[in-house]
Amino acid sequence: MGASGLPEVATTEQGLSATELSTLLLLLADTRELAEQSRAERSDAEARADRAGSKAETLQIEIDGMTTALASLEAQLMSAVAALESAEARIQALEGELALTQQRAVSAEGSLVHLETARAEVATSEAALQAELADMRQSTSWRATAPIRSVAGALHRNHVVP
């Protein structure tokens, strides 16, 4: 064995010169070094692939969690939309009722104005009749016929006159 750890080969047996042999040994050393670098790079690539796989698993877990949260939020949104649609329907119904109530209020106001006018007319008529009655009671003929009315009232009360 030679100093390089390789078996010594005679130049004459292999047909290689010392320079060629030295070149081959250098190429073998370079090949070993490249193979070692390749193994190191492969090991680094595998480590990166493991880290990437781990990150991918973590991200997949996060995605699954977010997907679940999204589904929950979509369900809440659908529930809120249904509640909103129900509220809008109730608002429309209440607006219809309000319109009818406002129509009745306008009608009632018209009736109230009419009734107040009629009440004022009745009050005016009553005042006029009260004044006329007072004038009649103060008249001479009323006072002169008072004894006759008194006797007629007594007869009616005693059922003497039908």
Helices and strands as residue ranges (DSSP letters): H 11-14, H 18-137, H 140-144, H 146-157
